[in-house]
Amino acid sequence: MQCGPLFAKFIFLLGRAGGISAQVTEEYTRERPMRIRIPVQYDDEAPRDVP
């Protein structure tokens, strides 16, 4: 099978996109949502009114 490098890259990306979308779908349906909250404190000037 003779194919150019552009066609080979397309086939690779097509397979990779399918795998990543399947993994994301599986994570959304099977796992608990992960939410990491880092406490931050704003230490600059007070907010100003924007005209």
VEXDREN-2710 file (C-alpha; in Angstrom, 1 decimal):
% VEXDREN-2710
k/r/px/py/pz
1/MET/0.0/0.0/0.0
2/GLN/1.6/3.2/-1.1
3/CYS/0.4/6.3/0.6
4/GLY/1.9/9.7/1.2
5/PRO/3.0/11.1/4.5
6/LEU/0.0/13.5/4.7
7/PHE/-2.5/10.6/4.3
8/ALA/-0.6/8.5/6.9
9/LYS/-0.7/11.5/9.3
10/PHE/-4.5/11.8/8.7
11/ILE/-5.1/8.2/9.5
12/PHE/-3.0/8.5/12.6
13/LEU/-4.9/11.6/13.8
14/LEU/-8.3/10.0/13.0
15/GLY/-7.5/7.0/15.2
16/ARG/-6.1/9.3/18.0
17/ALA/-9.1/11.5/18.0
18/GLY/-11.4/8.5/18.2
19/GLY/-9.4/7.1/21.2
20/ILE/-9.3/10.4/23.0
21/SER/-13.1/11.0/22.6
22/ALA/-13.8/7.4/23.8
23/GLN/-11.6/8.0/26.9
24/VAL/-13.4/11.3/27.7
25/THR/-16.8/9.7/27.3
26/GLU/-15.8/6.9/29.6
27/GLU/-14.5/9.3/32.3
28/TYR/-17.7/11.3/32.2
29/THR/-19.9/8.3/32.6
30/ARG/-17.8/6.2/35.1
31/GLU/-15.8/8.5/37.4
32/ARG/-16.7/11.1/39.9
33/PRO/-16.0/14.6/38.8
34/MET/-12.6/16.0/40.1
35/ARG/-12.7/19.5/41.2
36/ILE/-9.5/20.9/42.8
37/ARG/-9.9/24.3/44.5
38/ILE/-6.9/26.2/45.5
39/PRO/-7.5/29.0/48.0
40/VAL/-6.2/32.3/46.7
41/GLN/-6.1/35.8/48.2
42/TYR/-6.0/38.9/46.0
43/ASP/-3.3/41.2/47.2
44/ASP/-3.3/44.1/44.7
45/GLU/-5.2/47.3/44.6
46/ALA/-8.9/47.4/45.2
47/PRO/-11.0/46.8/42.1
48/ARG/-11.8/50.0/40.2
49/ASP/-14.9/51.0/38.2
50/VAL/-14.5/50.6/34.5
51/PRO/-16.3/53.2/32.5
END
